[in-house]
Amino acid sequence: MSNMIQGLDLITKLLPQIKSLTGARRREFFDKLIFPLFESFQEVHEFYNELILHTRESVVGLDPTGFTQILVGRRTKDSSVKLEAALRRTKDEFIRARRKDEHLRGAIRDDAQQMLAEIAWPEERRFLVSIGHYFLGSTAIAPSDRNLDLDVDAIIMRGGGSRWDTPSSALYERVRREYDPARLIELLDVSRNSLNQHYMNVRHQFKNVQHAIIMKT
């Protein structure tokens, strides 16, 4: 948990530095901002992956026969209450840990317009928009550079709200409402797959920035 919080804190501190690095050379911008931002992002992503897997294992470890009996009305009231309470605790722990990035997600959405407007290079802009998609839950399908450029243009013109909904995640509500362990496991699997696709999108754009630094500076 501590590494994840440190990673989130560093990302939160790095992003506003875009405004003060507007006169930096491209390689300096990469060294001071893009590279440490990506390293911290990887730590956060690793934590989220582990969190989802741990939650999944906790749900699987609950008594599946007991839950089946609850659903068909064959379980005693006391046993049902205990099983439901155990599942509720597991879900609450997941939501509490996953929401540690709430402040960061709000900051990205609110400040994206100014941050992107300060950056002159397309690869770096695409990388930062991909970071926004990761934390704010845009489509997990790998976007083309053209689509990312359209996102950049829209955000610069109309703000982060033109591409991203409010920072609160619908995932939390779906997890909170779900009391069928099988469906909850499926929900966690879908969430992890989406998160990993977002990660690969960010990683791809980071590699594009690295290539641009080598070829153009």
N, C-alpha and C positions, 0 to 999 in steps of 0.2 A: 504493500500500500504506500509506503513512504517514497519509493522510487516513482510511483505514479503521480503522487502529489507534487514531488519535486519537478517532475516533467511538466505537469500542468502549470506550475508556478513559473517555470522558465519560459514556456511558450507565452504565457500571459505577459511576461516582462519583455520578451523579444519583439513581439508584434508592434508595440508602440514605437520601437526604435526605428521603424521604417521612416517615420517622419523626420528623424534627425540624421538619417543616412542618405538623404536625397542627393547630396553632393559627392557621395562615395563612388569610387571606381567600382566597376562591376565585380572584380575579383574580391575586393574588400567587402562589398555588400554580401557576397557569398560566404566569405569566411566568418564575418561577424554576425550574420543573421540566418541565411538559408541553411548552412550546414548544422549549426547547433539547434536550429528549429527542427530539422528533420530527425536529428538524434533524439531529441526530447519526445518528439511525436512517436518514434518507434517504441520508446519505453512505455508511453501511455497505451499504445495499441497492444503491446504484449500483456500489460495488466488486464485490459478489457477482455482479451482472449482467454486468459487464465480465469478471470471472474466468471465468464459465461460457462466455461467447462466445469468449474467448481460448483456452480449453481446447478448445472445439469446433473452432475454426479449426486448432489444432495437430493434432488428430486427423484432420481432413479433409486436411491437408497431408501426412500420411504416405502411403506408397505403397499405394493401395487394391488394386492388382493383386497386389502382393506378399502382402498379407494374405489375399486370396482363395486364392492358391496355397498359403499356409500351411494354411488350413483344409481344403483338399482334398489336402494332402500332396505338392504338386508343387514346393515351394520347397526350395532347398538348406539344409542345417543352418546354415551361417554366416549366410546372408541372413535366415533365420527368427529367429535369435538377435538380430541387429541390429535388426530391425523390432520384435520383442517388447520389447527393451530401450528403444527409443525411445518406445514406447507406455507402458511402465512409468514412464519418467521424466516423461512428460506427466501421467500419473495421480497420481504422487507429488507433483508440484508443485501440482496442484489440491487434493489432500487437505490438504497442509501449509498452504496459504493459507486454505482454507475452515475449518480447525479453529482459527483465531485466536480465534474467539468461544467456545471451549469453556468457559472460566472464567465468562464472562457467562451462558451457558445454564445452567450449574450453579447460579449465584447466583440467577437468576430462579426456577428450580424450587424451590430451598430456601427462599427468602425471600418468595415470592409471598403466602403465607398472612398473614404479618404486615403486608406492605405494603398489601394490599387491605383488611385490617381497619381500617387507619388512615385510609382515604379515605371521606369522607361522601357524595361525589357520584357518581351512577351513570354518567354519561358518562365521567368520568375512570377509573372502574373498568373500564369496557368497553375503553377505549383501552389500558390497561395489560395486560389479558388478551389483547388482540389482538397486542401486542408479544410476549407469551409464546408465543402460537401461532406467530408468525413464526419465532422462534429455536428453538422446541422441536418444530416439525414436526407440529402438529395438522392436521386436515383443511383443505384449501385452499378448500373451498366457503364462500362468504360466509355467515357465521352471522347470524342475526337478533339483535336486541337481547335478546330473551327468552332465546335460547340462551346468549348471553354472560353474562346475569345468572345463569343456572343454573350456568355455569362459575365465576363469582365466588363464588356461595354454596357450591359444592362445595369450592373451594379454601380458603375461609375456615374451613369446617368440618373438612376432612380434609387440607389441605395440597396443595402443587403436584403431588405424585405421584398425586393422584386424577384429574387431567386430563392430565398429561404423563408420558411415559416417561422413563427415564434420559437424561441429556443427550447421550450418544454417539449419533451419527447412523447409521442403517442405510444411508444414501446412500453413505458412505465405503466400506463393505464391498462394496456392489454395484459401485461404480466399480473398486475394487481387483481384484475377481474377473473383471471383464469384459475379454476380449481380442478380441472381435469389434468392429471400429471402428464398424460400422453400428449395432449395438445400444448401444454406448457413446454415440454421438451421440444416439440416441433417448433414452437415460437422461438425458443432459444437458439435452435439450430439455424433457423432462417436469419435471425439477427446476427449470428456469428458469420455466416456466409456473406451477408451483406457487408459487414464490417471489414472482412478480409478483402472483398472486392474493392471497397473504398481505399483500403491500405495499398493495394496494388496500383490503383490509379495514382495515389500520391507518390508512391515510389517511382513509378514510371515518369512522372513529371519532374521529380528530383533528378533522375538520371538525365533527363533532357537539359536541365539547367547545368549539370556537370559537363555535359558534352558541349554546350554553348560556351561555357567558360574556357574550355580547352581550345575550341576552334576559333573563338572570336576575341580573346583577350591575350 
